[in-house]
């Protein structure tokens, strides 16, 4: 049989509780440092919100089934697009840069992607 649940009040504090305590501590330190109570309350609430956002957010969901990492051809297409962008940024004509990007994509695929 599974072990019995722990008695109420004995479980470790949850993330939000730790962040609330952190916010209270920030508020206490603010008041002790001479801050106005309403300013310190706002600072404490902000600290609590930031802590929860940074530490208590759920992990990102796993990728959906069937979504593989980018395949070789996709990486080569991205490479070609980057070549095209750099060409335009360097002052190249858009039609020349498009041809250069397409050539870079084809060369990348020929050199790095095994035929399927």
C-alpha positions as CSV (number, residue, x, y, z in Angstrom):
1,X,0.0,0.0,0.0
2,X,1.2,3.6,-0.6
3,X,2.5,5.5,2.4
4,X,0.0,7.6,4.3
5,X,-0.1,11.3,3.4
6,X,1.9,13.6,5.6
7,X,-0.1,15.3,8.4
8,X,-1.3,18.8,7.5
9,X,1.3,21.5,8.1
10,X,4.3,19.2,7.7
11,X,4.7,19.3,3.9
12,X,7.6,21.5,2.6
13,X,6.6,25.0,1.6
14,X,5.4,25.3,-2.0
15,X,7.2,27.7,-4.3
16,X,4.6,30.4,-4.0
17,X,4.8,30.3,-0.2
18,X,8.6,30.8,-0.4
19,X,8.1,33.7,-2.8
20,X,5.5,35.3,-0.5
21,X,8.0,35.0,2.4
22,X,10.7,36.5,0.2
23,X,8.3,39.5,-0.6
24,X,7.6,40.0,3.1
25,X,11.3,40.0,3.8
26,X,11.8,42.6,1.1
27,X,9.0,44.7,2.6
28,X,10.5,44.4,6.1
29,X,14.0,45.4,4.9
30,X,12.5,48.4,3.0
31,X,10.7,49.7,6.1
32,X,13.7,49.1,8.3
33,X,15.8,51.1,5.8
34,X,13.3,54.0,6.3
35,X,11.0,53.5,3.3
36,X,7.4,54.6,3.4
37,X,5.0,51.7,4.2
38,X,3.0,52.1,0.9
39,X,6.2,52.2,-1.2
40,X,7.6,49.2,0.7
41,X,4.3,47.3,0.2
42,X,4.5,47.9,-3.5
43,X,8.1,46.8,-3.5
44,X,7.3,43.6,-1.6
45,X,4.4,42.8,-4.0
46,X,6.7,43.3,-7.0
47,X,9.4,41.1,-5.5
48,X,6.8,38.4,-4.8
49,X,5.4,38.6,-8.4
50,X,8.9,38.5,-9.9
51,X,9.9,35.6,-7.7
52,X,6.8,33.6,-8.7
53,X,7.3,34.4,-12.4
54,X,11.0,33.5,-12.3
55,X,10.9,30.4,-10.1
56,X,7.4,29.0,-9.9
57,X,6.3,29.1,-13.6
58,X,5.5,25.6,-14.9
59,X,8.1,24.1,-17.2
60,X,7.4,24.5,-20.9
61,X,5.3,21.7,-22.3
62,X,7.1,18.9,-24.1
63,X,7.1,19.3,-27.9
64,X,4.1,17.6,-29.5
65,X,4.6,14.0,-30.8
66,X,5.9,13.9,-34.3
67,X,7.7,17.3,-34.2
68,X,11.3,16.3,-34.8
69,X,14.1,18.8,-34.4
70,X,14.9,20.7,-37.6
71,X,16.0,18.4,-40.3
72,X,19.2,19.0,-42.3
73,X,17.3,20.7,-45.2
74,X,15.6,23.1,-42.8
75,X,18.9,24.1,-41.3
76,X,20.3,24.7,-44.8
77,X,17.3,26.8,-45.8
78,X,17.9,28.9,-42.6
79,X,21.6,29.2,-43.6
80,X,20.6,30.4,-47.1
81,X,18.2,32.9,-45.7
82,X,21.0,34.2,-43.4
83,X,23.3,34.5,-46.4
84,X,20.6,36.5,-48.3
85,X,20.0,38.8,-45.3
86,X,23.8,39.5,-44.9
87,X,24.0,40.2,-48.7
88,X,21.3,42.8,-48.6
89,X,22.7,44.3,-45.4
90,X,26.0,44.7,-47.1
91,X,24.3,46.6,-49.9
92,X,23.7,43.9,-52.5
93,X,20.7,44.1,-54.9
94,X,17.7,42.0,-53.6
95,X,17.6,39.9,-56.8
96,X,21.3,39.1,-56.6
97,X,21.1,38.3,-52.9
98,X,18.1,36.0,-53.5
99,X,20.1,34.1,-56.1
100,X,23.1,34.0,-53.7
101,X,20.8,32.7,-50.9
102,X,19.3,30.0,-53.1
103,X,22.8,28.9,-54.2
104,X,24.0,28.8,-50.6
105,X,21.0,26.6,-49.7
106,X,21.6,24.2,-52.6
107,X,25.3,23.9,-51.8
108,X,24.6,23.3,-48.1
109,X,22.1,20.6,-48.9
110,X,24.4,18.9,-51.4
111,X,27.4,19.0,-49.0
112,X,25.7,18.2,-45.7
113,X,22.4,16.4,-46.2
114,X,22.3,12.7,-47.1
115,X,19.8,11.9,-49.8
116,X,16.7,10.4,-48.2
